[in-house]
């Protein structure tokens, strides 16, 4: 099997080789999964959940190896520890939620009196999942686990930028008898993902809007449903009556956590003009205290730019903003440390919407700040983007915060906190605008993406009024 080189984001060195599954290899894996899926779907829900419970235990057993691999993939440690624990928590949440969700509803009588109705959930055969590079484990399994619970087989393609975790995940799968029959991973470039789509019955994709458009087009060609979570340009609105120190601390985490490399990172901040300068002082103090986790990965809070494709985007956004009059009150540069690229934790003022950093997804530890004069203006600024993933509002007047939040065109709004959807998975939300398509991947509603509704309409023995008249 051919391989592709993989770069270490901390050192810039190529230190890993990723196997490449070509179209024929993907087709072979898909055939095997399809062959095993009917028996998996036919098992009682309790039996499928017992397998998933064993999988949670297997992930816990592989915890050190998974953390080490994701740390190497992403160049950060503390987030990797949280990611593995988060995945185990996701599996265990579905153990609690699934029985009631998949319980057969009681037979009922239709509004057409002589017809009885039986509803049945029929899983898709093969769920294809294409994961991103920023949270490679959790954003693969957040879709895979409910798909398995619903009765699907699952085929996962992780990002070619962060594939080191695959062997550890495969060992966890192998620890559970029978799980590998219905859950496999394939690695490779975009062509591997294309082959996966062509052999799937339902698709989940996480990535950029640009790639998501191509994925959606291919899914449409293959006539399969596609659930896409794409980019974001999440906005924060800070009102004058907000608890400013709390807002500053929250937004420092919400924008700089994971070095800003989360689709749910806060990438724009609008502050009521009367408190703008004071808030910027507080925010700059919080952000300015953050350090790179270099040379000691156990120290500091900000990791490297993970993917090489992202570095020129970050540099362009900074250069464009500074050239157009923005000022960095802290940070403002991309540094080279040990061969990797590291964005300084950055707060920009004098920002405006003619700057790329205010309109395009940056995906870095950069937060531009603009003033606003009215709630209407704040809403208009927050909505002036093609994205609609999430956002946040800070105000001690909860009615005011709710009014602003209700007008923001995005799927989730954190109130008096930031980026909560990165940590809270049990509330349903959908992507607005070009941030995605399809059903919610959060909350109990996400299970519905993996099955179709089938109904049995049963005549109770009464002649139907629309039949042709009897000839007898």
C-alpha beads as a LAMMPS data file, in Angstrom:
LAMMPS data file: protein, C-alpha beads

472 atoms
471 bonds

1 atom types
1 bond types

-500.0 500.0 xlo xhi
-500.0 500.0 ylo yhi
-500.0 500.0 zlo zhi

Masses

1 110.0

Atoms # bond

1 1 1 0.000 0.000 0.000
2 1 1 1.255 3.486 -0.846
3 1 1 1.869 6.038 1.881
4 1 1 1.795 9.815 2.272
5 1 1 4.173 11.839 4.471
6 1 1 2.713 13.595 7.528
7 1 1 4.206 16.750 9.007
8 1 1 4.700 17.352 12.728
9 1 1 3.071 20.727 13.562
10 1 1 5.520 21.467 16.396
11 1 1 8.724 20.783 14.526
12 1 1 7.775 21.103 10.871
13 1 1 9.445 17.746 10.222
14 1 1 7.918 14.833 8.351
15 1 1 7.928 12.075 10.952
16 1 1 5.001 9.830 10.035
17 1 1 3.805 7.877 6.995
18 1 1 0.081 7.446 6.403
19 1 1 -1.245 4.453 4.426
20 1 1 -3.288 5.448 1.389
21 1 1 -6.481 3.536 0.651
22 1 1 -7.254 3.843 -3.038
23 1 1 -10.759 3.573 -4.504
24 1 1 -10.597 -0.222 -4.804
25 1 1 -9.442 -0.617 -1.205
26 1 1 -12.222 1.655 0.056
27 1 1 -14.742 -0.327 -1.987
28 1 1 -13.517 -3.566 -0.421
29 1 1 -13.832 -2.236 3.120
30 1 1 -17.294 -0.854 2.341
31 1 1 -18.468 -4.210 0.973
32 1 1 -17.357 -6.016 4.131
33 1 1 -19.110 -3.489 6.354
34 1 1 -22.311 -3.710 4.315
35 1 1 -22.262 -7.485 4.595
36 1 1 -22.089 -7.295 8.392
37 1 1 -24.571 -4.449 8.880
38 1 1 -27.900 -6.340 8.609
39 1 1 -26.969 -8.656 11.464
40 1 1 -25.812 -5.661 13.529
41 1 1 -29.088 -3.809 12.901
42 1 1 -31.080 -6.930 13.757
43 1 1 -29.496 -7.205 17.200
44 1 1 -31.620 -5.827 20.044
45 1 1 -30.763 -2.264 20.990
46 1 1 -29.514 -3.464 24.365
47 1 1 -26.971 -5.742 22.671
48 1 1 -25.667 -2.954 20.428
49 1 1 -25.333 -0.714 23.463
50 1 1 -23.450 -3.430 25.343
51 1 1 -20.904 -3.410 22.515
52 1 1 -20.654 0.387 22.756
53 1 1 -20.214 0.155 26.526
54 1 1 -17.280 -2.191 25.930
55 1 1 -15.972 0.305 23.383
56 1 1 -16.018 3.070 26.019
57 1 1 -13.957 0.814 28.272
58 1 1 -11.572 0.062 25.389
59 1 1 -11.106 3.776 24.702
60 1 1 -10.302 4.272 28.375
61 1 1 -7.757 1.458 28.184
62 1 1 -6.137 3.114 25.153
63 1 1 -6.302 6.562 26.754
64 1 1 -2.523 7.077 27.105
65 1 1 -1.844 5.990 23.521
66 1 1 -4.714 8.076 22.139
67 1 1 -3.583 11.175 24.046
68 1 1 0.004 10.702 22.872
69 1 1 -1.067 10.262 19.251
70 1 1 -3.444 13.241 19.211
71 1 1 -0.782 15.330 20.935
72 1 1 1.614 14.458 18.111
73 1 1 -1.102 15.144 15.535
74 1 1 -2.069 18.571 16.877
75 1 1 0.988 19.743 18.804
76 1 1 -0.982 20.349 22.003
77 1 1 -1.423 18.243 25.116
78 1 1 -4.088 19.611 27.464
79 1 1 -6.702 19.767 24.696
80 1 1 -5.782 16.211 23.688
81 1 1 -6.454 14.945 27.218
82 1 1 -9.838 16.704 27.177
83 1 1 -10.623 15.338 23.707
84 1 1 -10.174 11.695 24.688
85 1 1 -12.174 12.117 27.874
86 1 1 -14.863 13.904 25.871
87 1 1 -15.149 11.004 23.449
88 1 1 -15.585 8.508 26.271
89 1 1 -18.276 10.780 27.695
90 1 1 -20.068 10.879 24.344
91 1 1 -20.209 7.093 24.167
92 1 1 -21.581 6.845 27.679
93 1 1 -24.176 9.545 27.035
94 1 1 -25.562 7.509 24.138
95 1 1 -25.750 4.465 26.399
96 1 1 -28.161 6.462 28.559
97 1 1 -30.161 8.191 25.816
98 1 1 -30.581 5.560 23.106
99 1 1 -33.010 3.058 24.719
100 1 1 -35.845 5.563 25.011
101 1 1 -35.128 7.084 21.590
102 1 1 -35.235 3.741 19.774
103 1 1 -38.072 2.197 21.788
104 1 1 -40.814 1.089 19.415
105 1 1 -43.785 3.481 19.690
106 1 1 -47.082 1.825 20.547
107 1 1 -49.420 0.867 17.748
108 1 1 -51.996 3.589 17.216
109 1 1 -55.136 4.092 15.231
110 1 1 -54.924 6.486 12.315
111 1 1 -57.337 9.357 11.782
112 1 1 -58.643 7.032 9.108
113 1 1 -60.491 4.900 11.675
114 1 1 -60.004 1.408 10.262
115 1 1 -56.223 1.780 9.748
116 1 1 -53.683 0.896 12.420
117 1 1 -50.271 2.608 12.344
118 1 1 -46.944 1.058 13.321
119 1 1 -43.824 3.251 13.055
120 1 1 -40.398 1.664 12.577
121 1 1 -36.907 3.200 12.470
122 1 1 -34.809 1.623 9.716
123 1 1 -31.091 2.429 9.857
124 1 1 -29.068 3.350 6.818
125 1 1 -26.700 0.592 5.764
126 1 1 -23.358 2.402 5.758
127 1 1 -22.667 5.768 7.371
128 1 1 -19.637 7.494 5.884
129 1 1 -17.799 9.990 8.114
130 1 1 -15.083 12.395 6.992
131 1 1 -13.328 14.092 9.901
132 1 1 -11.279 17.302 10.196
133 1 1 -7.773 17.945 11.487
134 1 1 -8.482 20.214 14.451
135 1 1 -10.158 17.610 16.735
136 1 1 -9.489 14.409 14.833
137 1 1 -10.844 11.865 17.318
138 1 1 -13.904 13.543 18.758
139 1 1 -15.150 14.889 15.424
140 1 1 -14.988 11.389 13.960
141 1 1 -16.711 9.581 16.817
142 1 1 -19.308 12.247 17.605
143 1 1 -21.126 10.980 14.494
144 1 1 -19.930 7.375 14.487
145 1 1 -21.303 6.482 17.924
146 1 1 -24.963 7.423 17.304
147 1 1 -24.731 5.823 13.858
148 1 1 -23.660 2.547 15.450
149 1 1 -26.348 2.862 18.108
150 1 1 -28.968 3.319 15.391
151 1 1 -27.798 0.133 13.645
152 1 1 -25.593 1.471 10.858
153 1 1 -22.166 0.222 9.918
154 1 1 -19.599 3.044 9.954
155 1 1 -16.661 3.931 7.721
156 1 1 -14.431 6.811 8.868
157 1 1 -11.841 8.786 6.929
158 1 1 -9.794 11.096 9.172
159 1 1 -7.921 14.129 7.892
160 1 1 -4.662 13.394 6.131
161 1 1 -3.059 16.099 8.327
162 1 1 -3.770 14.258 11.597
163 1 1 -3.858 10.461 11.119
164 1 1 -1.511 9.335 13.900
165 1 1 -4.380 8.458 16.239
166 1 1 -5.761 5.831 13.853
167 1 1 -3.701 2.841 15.085
168 1 1 -4.639 3.504 18.717
169 1 1 -8.311 3.850 17.781
170 1 1 -8.128 0.639 15.760
171 1 1 -6.669 -1.145 18.780
172 1 1 -9.596 0.078 20.882
173 1 1 -12.017 -1.206 18.242
174 1 1 -10.202 -4.575 18.133
175 1 1 -10.583 -4.944 21.905
176 1 1 -14.369 -5.279 21.434
177 1 1 -15.501 -8.559 19.841
178 1 1 -17.422 -7.924 16.641
179 1 1 -17.051 -4.146 16.580
180 1 1 -14.500 -4.178 13.757
181 1 1 -17.100 -5.955 11.610
182 1 1 -19.189 -2.770 11.541
183 1 1 -16.631 0.007 12.142
184 1 1 -13.496 0.643 10.111
185 1 1 -11.158 3.498 9.215
186 1 1 -9.539 4.324 5.881
187 1 1 -6.780 6.885 5.462
188 1 1 -5.641 8.897 2.491
189 1 1 -6.070 12.197 0.638
190 1 1 -9.197 13.705 -0.866
191 1 1 -9.570 10.893 -3.373
192 1 1 -10.036 8.461 -0.477
193 1 1 -12.833 10.634 0.855
194 1 1 -14.454 10.761 -2.577
195 1 1 -14.451 6.968 -2.740
196 1 1 -15.964 6.803 0.753
197 1 1 -18.821 9.095 -0.311
198 1 1 -19.548 6.968 -3.366
199 1 1 -19.983 3.873 -1.173
200 1 1 -22.009 5.462 1.645
201 1 1 -25.745 5.601 2.269
202 1 1 -25.569 8.656 4.534
203 1 1 -22.666 11.058 5.009
204 1 1 -21.326 13.240 7.819
205 1 1 -18.610 15.751 6.936
206 1 1 -16.775 18.311 9.054
207 1 1 -14.506 20.820 7.336
208 1 1 -14.307 24.046 5.388
209 1 1 -17.083 25.616 3.343
210 1 1 -14.954 25.296 0.218
211 1 1 -14.520 21.543 0.609
212 1 1 -18.049 21.163 1.939
213 1 1 -19.468 22.498 -1.319
214 1 1 -17.659 19.774 -3.267
215 1 1 -18.738 17.134 -0.760
216 1 1 -22.373 18.269 -0.997
217 1 1 -22.260 18.178 -4.800
218 1 1 -20.880 14.637 -4.834
219 1 1 -23.402 13.505 -2.209
220 1 1 -26.177 14.934 -4.385
221 1 1 -24.771 13.095 -7.403
222 1 1 -24.793 9.878 -5.348
223 1 1 -28.306 10.745 -4.102
224 1 1 -27.463 10.340 -0.417
225 1 1 -28.257 12.654 2.503
226 1 1 -25.297 14.723 3.683
227 1 1 -24.946 16.316 7.107
228 1 1 -22.285 19.007 6.889
229 1 1 -20.774 21.087 9.669
230 1 1 -18.574 23.667 8.009
231 1 1 -16.780 26.878 8.876
232 1 1 -17.719 29.638 11.237
233 1 1 -17.038 33.301 11.903
234 1 1 -18.627 33.367 15.319
235 1 1 -19.455 36.766 16.765
236 1 1 -19.497 37.992 20.355
237 1 1 -21.698 40.901 21.431
238 1 1 -20.630 42.615 24.670
239 1 1 -23.199 45.043 26.037
240 1 1 -22.359 47.946 28.322
241 1 1 -24.189 46.299 31.209
242 1 1 -22.151 43.090 30.952
243 1 1 -19.862 41.887 33.711
244 1 1 -16.795 43.046 31.779
245 1 1 -14.100 41.081 33.651
246 1 1 -16.134 37.896 33.227
247 1 1 -16.726 38.640 29.543
248 1 1 -13.028 39.293 28.975
249 1 1 -11.994 36.072 30.666
250 1 1 -14.621 34.063 28.838
251 1 1 -13.756 35.512 25.433
252 1 1 -10.042 34.991 25.987
253 1 1 -10.822 31.286 26.277
254 1 1 -13.530 31.279 23.599
255 1 1 -11.251 32.878 21.011
256 1 1 -7.806 31.589 21.992
257 1 1 -8.598 28.075 23.239
258 1 1 -7.128 25.415 20.950
259 1 1 -5.170 28.291 19.385
260 1 1 -8.424 29.450 17.816
261 1 1 -8.550 26.329 15.657
262 1 1 -12.158 25.415 16.284
263 1 1 -15.140 26.158 14.092
264 1 1 -16.829 27.377 17.291
265 1 1 -14.050 29.814 18.205
266 1 1 -15.100 33.418 18.635
267 1 1 -13.560 35.240 15.669
268 1 1 -15.207 38.686 15.963
269 1 1 -16.104 40.814 18.966
270 1 1 -18.528 43.761 18.992
271 1 1 -18.488 45.903 22.157
272 1 1 -20.861 48.707 23.090
273 1 1 -18.937 51.905 22.509
274 1 1 -19.289 53.322 26.033
275 1 1 -17.305 50.395 27.488
276 1 1 -15.160 49.548 24.441
277 1 1 -11.864 50.922 25.702
278 1 1 -12.245 49.470 29.191
279 1 1 -13.190 46.081 27.804
280 1 1 -10.226 46.059 25.412
281 1 1 -7.905 46.717 28.356
282 1 1 -9.362 43.756 30.240
283 1 1 -9.313 41.487 27.192
284 1 1 -5.741 42.436 26.284
285 1 1 -4.607 41.674 29.832
286 1 1 -6.201 38.213 29.678
287 1 1 -4.919 37.388 26.184
288 1 1 -1.510 38.947 26.737
289 1 1 -0.898 36.609 29.653
290 1 1 -1.261 33.530 27.431
291 1 1 1.902 31.764 26.306
292 1 1 2.838 29.282 23.633
293 1 1 3.367 25.720 24.829
294 1 1 6.927 25.895 23.547
295 1 1 9.523 24.559 24.093
296 1 1 7.818 22.604 26.893
297 1 1 4.467 21.258 25.694
298 1 1 3.313 21.016 29.313
299 1 1 3.705 24.782 29.781
300 1 1 1.660 27.568 28.247
301 1 1 -1.785 27.495 26.673
302 1 1 -1.433 28.129 22.921
303 1 1 -0.393 25.402 20.503
304 1 1 0.955 25.667 16.962
305 1 1 -0.904 26.137 13.690
306 1 1 -1.697 22.509 12.930
307 1 1 -2.240 22.382 9.170
308 1 1 0.200 23.849 6.678
309 1 1 -2.705 25.073 4.516
310 1 1 -3.822 27.360 7.341
311 1 1 -0.584 29.255 7.925
312 1 1 -0.727 31.470 4.795
313 1 1 -4.358 32.332 5.567
314 1 1 -3.440 33.485 9.080
315 1 1 -0.515 35.526 7.802
316 1 1 -2.651 37.133 5.071
317 1 1 -5.394 38.102 7.509
318 1 1 -2.938 39.718 9.911
319 1 1 -1.038 41.547 7.185
320 1 1 -4.254 42.782 5.563
321 1 1 -5.712 44.019 8.863
322 1 1 -2.548 45.867 9.907
323 1 1 -2.160 47.388 6.450
324 1 1 -5.742 48.699 6.589
325 1 1 -5.268 50.409 9.937
326 1 1 -5.915 47.778 12.584
327 1 1 -3.687 47.856 15.661
328 1 1 -2.519 44.843 17.640
329 1 1 -2.810 45.720 21.324
330 1 1 -1.205 42.365 22.064
331 1 1 0.396 39.841 19.720
332 1 1 0.080 40.450 15.986
333 1 1 2.644 38.047 14.505
334 1 1 3.104 34.477 13.331
335 1 1 6.333 33.125 14.807
336 1 1 8.507 30.207 13.766
337 1 1 9.485 28.156 16.797
338 1 1 11.335 24.905 16.397
339 1 1 10.242 24.585 12.791
340 1 1 6.533 25.009 13.509
341 1 1 4.327 28.061 12.922
342 1 1 2.796 29.676 16.004
343 1 1 0.326 32.558 15.984
344 1 1 0.811 34.984 18.834
345 1 1 -2.348 35.409 20.931
346 1 1 -3.646 38.578 19.297
347 1 1 -6.252 41.255 20.009
348 1 1 -6.873 43.741 17.209
349 1 1 -8.601 47.122 17.512
350 1 1 -9.577 49.650 14.825
351 1 1 -10.984 46.680 12.931
352 1 1 -13.517 47.137 10.138
353 1 1 -15.492 44.968 7.767
354 1 1 -13.267 45.761 4.804
355 1 1 -10.665 43.513 6.469
356 1 1 -10.492 39.793 5.721
357 1 1 -10.015 39.106 9.423
358 1 1 -13.593 40.326 10.015
359 1 1 -15.300 38.486 7.167
360 1 1 -13.355 35.302 6.352
361 1 1 -12.698 32.353 8.649
362 1 1 -9.239 32.867 10.200
363 1 1 -8.971 29.782 12.442
364 1 1 -6.243 31.219 14.642
365 1 1 -5.618 32.856 18.019
366 1 1 -6.783 36.260 16.760
367 1 1 -9.721 38.336 18.008
368 1 1 -10.582 41.638 16.284
369 1 1 -12.769 44.067 18.259
370 1 1 -15.179 46.719 16.953
371 1 1 -17.498 49.145 18.794
372 1 1 -21.263 49.393 18.288
373 1 1 -23.800 52.021 19.329
374 1 1 -27.125 50.180 19.447
375 1 1 -28.492 46.679 19.727
376 1 1 -29.757 46.925 16.155
377 1 1 -26.251 47.735 14.947
378 1 1 -24.759 44.896 16.989
379 1 1 -27.182 42.407 15.441
380 1 1 -26.540 43.735 11.946
381 1 1 -22.775 43.438 12.412
382 1 1 -23.028 39.952 13.897
383 1 1 -25.186 38.809 10.961
384 1 1 -23.058 40.438 8.236
385 1 1 -21.329 37.212 7.237
386 1 1 -21.976 34.127 5.133
387 1 1 -21.499 31.969 8.228
388 1 1 -24.015 31.019 10.899
389 1 1 -22.550 28.444 13.237
390 1 1 -22.707 30.012 16.694
391 1 1 -22.105 33.172 18.691
392 1 1 -22.450 34.705 22.147
393 1 1 -23.972 37.650 24.004
394 1 1 -22.901 39.215 27.291
395 1 1 -25.410 41.258 29.293
396 1 1 -26.574 41.110 32.895
397 1 1 -30.057 41.895 31.579
398 1 1 -31.054 38.413 30.445
399 1 1 -34.114 39.683 28.593
400 1 1 -31.891 41.979 26.562
401 1 1 -29.424 39.167 25.945
402 1 1 -32.238 36.895 24.770
403 1 1 -33.610 39.590 22.441
404 1 1 -30.213 40.001 20.794
405 1 1 -29.603 36.253 20.664
406 1 1 -32.994 35.604 19.051
407 1 1 -32.034 37.867 16.137
408 1 1 -28.605 36.333 15.553
409 1 1 -28.624 34.061 12.509
410 1 1 -26.700 31.120 13.924
411 1 1 -27.413 27.720 15.386
412 1 1 -26.284 28.246 18.975
413 1 1 -25.873 31.346 21.118
414 1 1 -23.998 31.226 24.421
415 1 1 -25.243 33.798 26.925
416 1 1 -22.752 35.197 29.437
417 1 1 -20.216 32.626 28.311
418 1 1 -18.484 31.774 25.038
419 1 1 -18.158 28.796 22.698
420 1 1 -20.240 26.569 24.951
421 1 1 -21.114 24.221 22.103
422 1 1 -17.486 23.112 22.164
423 1 1 -18.161 21.576 25.574
424 1 1 -21.943 21.013 25.794
425 1 1 -23.184 18.235 23.508
426 1 1 -26.685 17.517 24.788
427 1 1 -28.550 20.418 23.165
428 1 1 -29.666 20.268 19.535
429 1 1 -28.520 22.922 17.096
430 1 1 -28.198 23.265 13.338
431 1 1 -25.902 25.324 11.166
432 1 1 -27.326 28.440 9.538
433 1 1 -26.316 29.937 6.188
434 1 1 -23.172 28.397 4.697
435 1 1 -21.954 26.919 7.969
436 1 1 -23.591 23.652 7.091
437 1 1 -26.542 21.528 6.070
438 1 1 -28.537 18.711 7.589
439 1 1 -29.653 17.652 11.025
440 1 1 -28.183 18.444 14.406
441 1 1 -25.103 16.485 15.457
442 1 1 -25.748 17.575 19.045
443 1 1 -28.470 16.475 21.418
444 1 1 -30.734 13.460 21.136
445 1 1 -32.002 14.688 17.759
446 1 1 -28.695 13.690 16.178
447 1 1 -29.696 10.003 16.287
448 1 1 -32.406 10.683 13.712
449 1 1 -29.811 11.364 11.015
450 1 1 -28.970 7.666 10.844
451 1 1 -32.327 6.063 10.211
452 1 1 -35.366 6.485 8.003
453 1 1 -38.967 6.260 9.129
454 1 1 -40.898 3.283 7.830
455 1 1 -44.575 2.813 8.587
456 1 1 -46.839 -0.225 8.472
457 1 1 -50.436 0.768 7.670
458 1 1 -52.620 -2.135 8.729
459 1 1 -56.250 -2.554 7.754
460 1 1 -58.156 -3.856 10.781
461 1 1 -60.502 -5.895 8.582
462 1 1 -62.953 -3.150 7.728
463 1 1 -63.739 -2.656 4.020
464 1 1 -62.192 0.607 2.870
465 1 1 -64.648 3.253 1.624
466 1 1 -62.564 3.940 -1.489
467 1 1 -62.538 0.375 -2.798
468 1 1 -64.420 -0.348 -6.011
469 1 1 -67.955 -1.554 -5.327
470 1 1 -68.271 -5.257 -4.675
471 1 1 -69.303 -7.315 -7.698
472 1 1 -70.894 -9.933 -5.489

Bonds

1 1 1 2
2 1 2 3
3 1 3 4
4 1 4 5
5 1 5 6
6 1 6 7
7 1 7 8
8 1 8 9
9 1 9 10
10 1 10 11
11 1 11 12
12 1 12 13
13 1 13 14
14 1 14 15
15 1 15 16
16 1 16 17
17 1 17 18
18 1 18 19
19 1 19 20
20 1 20 21
21 1 21 22
22 1 22 23
23 1 23 24
24 1 24 25
25 1 25 26
26 1 26 27
27 1 27 28
28 1 28 29
29 1 29 30
30 1 30 31
31 1 31 32
32 1 32 33
33 1 33 34
34 1 34 35
35 1 35 36
36 1 36 37
37 1 37 38
38 1 38 39
39 1 39 40
40 1 40 41
41 1 41 42
42 1 42 43
43 1 43 44
44 1 44 45
45 1 45 46
46 1 46 47
47 1 47 48
48 1 48 49
49 1 49 50
50 1 50 51
51 1 51 52
52 1 52 53
53 1 53 54
54 1 54 55
55 1 55 56
56 1 56 57
57 1 57 58
58 1 58 59
59 1 59 60
60 1 60 61
61 1 61 62
62 1 62 63
63 1 63 64
64 1 64 65
65 1 65 66
66 1 66 67
67 1 67 68
68 1 68 69
69 1 69 70
70 1 70 71
71 1 71 72
72 1 72 73
73 1 73 74
74 1 74 75
75 1 75 76
76 1 76 77
77 1 77 78
78 1 78 79
79 1 79 80
80 1 80 81
81 1 81 82
82 1 82 83
83 1 83 84
84 1 84 85
85 1 85 86
86 1 86 87
87 1 87 88
88 1 88 89
89 1 89 90
90 1 90 91
91 1 91 92
92 1 92 93
93 1 93 94
94 1 94 95
95 1 95 96
96 1 96 97
97 1 97 98
98 1 98 99
99 1 99 100
100 1 100 101
101 1 101 102
102 1 102 103
103 1 103 104
104 1 104 105
105 1 105 106
106 1 106 107
107 1 107 108
108 1 108 109
109 1 109 110
110 1 110 111
111 1 111 112
112 1 112 113
113 1 113 114
114 1 114 115
115 1 115 116
116 1 116 117
117 1 117 118
118 1 118 119
119 1 119 120
120 1 120 121
121 1 121 122
122 1 122 123
123 1 123 124
124 1 124 125
125 1 125 126
126 1 126 127
127 1 127 128
128 1 128 129
129 1 129 130
130 1 130 131
131 1 131 132
132 1 132 133
133 1 133 134
134 1 134 135
135 1 135 136
136 1 136 137
137 1 137 138
138 1 138 139
139 1 139 140
140 1 140 141
141 1 141 142
142 1 142 143
143 1 143 144
144 1 144 145
145 1 145 146
146 1 146 147
147 1 147 148
148 1 148 149
149 1 149 150
150 1 150 151
151 1 151 152
152 1 152 153
153 1 153 154
154 1 154 155
155 1 155 156
156 1 156 157
157 1 157 158
158 1 158 159
159 1 159 160
160 1 160 161
161 1 161 162
162 1 162 163
163 1 163 164
164 1 164 165
165 1 165 166
166 1 166 167
167 1 167 168
168 1 168 169
169 1 169 170
170 1 170 171
171 1 171 172
172 1 172 173
173 1 173 174
174 1 174 175
175 1 175 176
176 1 176 177
177 1 177 178
178 1 178 179
179 1 179 180
180 1 180 181
181 1 181 182
182 1 182 183
183 1 183 184
184 1 184 185
185 1 185 186
186 1 186 187
187 1 187 188
188 1 188 189
189 1 189 190
190 1 190 191
191 1 191 192
192 1 192 193
193 1 193 194
194 1 194 195
195 1 195 196
196 1 196 197
197 1 197 198
198 1 198 199
199 1 199 200
200 1 200 201
201 1 201 202
202 1 202 203
203 1 203 204
204 1 204 205
205 1 205 206
206 1 206 207
207 1 207 208
208 1 208 209
209 1 209 210
210 1 210 211
211 1 211 212
212 1 212 213
213 1 213 214
214 1 214 215
215 1 215 216
216 1 216 217
217 1 217 218
218 1 218 219
219 1 219 220
220 1 220 221
221 1 221 222
222 1 222 223
223 1 223 224
224 1 224 225
225 1 225 226
226 1 226 227
227 1 227 228
228 1 228 229
229 1 229 230
230 1 230 231
231 1 231 232
232 1 232 233
233 1 233 234
234 1 234 235
235 1 235 236
236 1 236 237
237 1 237 238
238 1 238 239
239 1 239 240
240 1 240 241
241 1 241 242
242 1 242 243
243 1 243 244
244 1 244 245
245 1 245 246
246 1 246 247
247 1 247 248
248 1 248 249
249 1 249 250
250 1 250 251
251 1 251 252
252 1 252 253
253 1 253 254
254 1 254 255
255 1 255 256
256 1 256 257
257 1 257 258
258 1 258 259
259 1 259 260
260 1 260 261
261 1 261 262
262 1 262 263
263 1 263 264
264 1 264 265
265 1 265 266
266 1 266 267
267 1 267 268
268 1 268 269
269 1 269 270
270 1 270 271
271 1 271 272
272 1 272 273
273 1 273 274
274 1 274 275
275 1 275 276
276 1 276 277
277 1 277 278
278 1 278 279
279 1 279 280
280 1 280 281
281 1 281 282
282 1 282 283
283 1 283 284
284 1 284 285
285 1 285 286
286 1 286 287
287 1 287 288
288 1 288 289
289 1 289 290
290 1 290 291
291 1 291 292
292 1 292 293
293 1 293 294
294 1 294 295
295 1 295 296
296 1 296 297
297 1 297 298
298 1 298 299
299 1 299 300
300 1 300 301
301 1 301 302
302 1 302 303
303 1 303 304
304 1 304 305
305 1 305 306
306 1 306 307
307 1 307 308
308 1 308 309
309 1 309 310
310 1 310 311
311 1 311 312
312 1 312 313
313 1 313 314
314 1 314 315
315 1 315 316
316 1 316 317
317 1 317 318
318 1 318 319
319 1 319 320
320 1 320 321
321 1 321 322
322 1 322 323
323 1 323 324
324 1 324 325
325 1 325 326
326 1 326 327
327 1 327 328
328 1 328 329
329 1 329 330
330 1 330 331
331 1 331 332
332 1 332 333
333 1 333 334
334 1 334 335
335 1 335 336
336 1 336 337
337 1 337 338
338 1 338 339
339 1 339 340
340 1 340 341
341 1 341 342
342 1 342 343
343 1 343 344
344 1 344 345
345 1 345 346
346 1 346 347
347 1 347 348
348 1 348 349
349 1 349 350
350 1 350 351
351 1 351 352
352 1 352 353
353 1 353 354
354 1 354 355
355 1 355 356
356 1 356 357
357 1 357 358
358 1 358 359
359 1 359 360
360 1 360 361
361 1 361 362
362 1 362 363
363 1 363 364
364 1 364 365
365 1 365 366
366 1 366 367
367 1 367 368
368 1 368 369
369 1 369 370
370 1 370 371
371 1 371 372
372 1 372 373
373 1 373 374
374 1 374 375
375 1 375 376
376 1 376 377
377 1 377 378
378 1 378 379
379 1 379 380
380 1 380 381
381 1 381 382
382 1 382 383
383 1 383 384
384 1 384 385
385 1 385 386
386 1 386 387
387 1 387 388
388 1 388 389
389 1 389 390
390 1 390 391
391 1 391 392
392 1 392 393
393 1 393 394
394 1 394 395
395 1 395 396
396 1 396 397
397 1 397 398
398 1 398 399
399 1 399 400
400 1 400 401
401 1 401 402
402 1 402 403
403 1 403 404
404 1 404 405
405 1 405 406
406 1 406 407
407 1 407 408
408 1 408 409
409 1 409 410
410 1 410 411
411 1 411 412
412 1 412 413
413 1 413 414
414 1 414 415
415 1 415 416
416 1 416 417
417 1 417 418
418 1 418 419
419 1 419 420
420 1 420 421
421 1 421 422
422 1 422 423
423 1 423 424
424 1 424 425
425 1 425 426
426 1 426 427
427 1 427 428
428 1 428 429
429 1 429 430
430 1 430 431
431 1 431 432
432 1 432 433
433 1 433 434
434 1 434 435
435 1 435 436
436 1 436 437
437 1 437 438
438 1 438 439
439 1 439 440
440 1 440 441
441 1 441 442
442 1 442 443
443 1 443 444
444 1 444 445
445 1 445 446
446 1 446 447
447 1 447 448
448 1 448 449
449 1 449 450
450 1 450 451
451 1 451 452
452 1 452 453
453 1 453 454
454 1 454 455
455 1 455 456
456 1 456 457
457 1 457 458
458 1 458 459
459 1 459 460
460 1 460 461
461 1 461 462
462 1 462 463
463 1 463 464
464 1 464 465
465 1 465 466
466 1 466 467
467 1 467 468
468 1 468 469
469 1 469 470
470 1 470 471
471 1 471 472
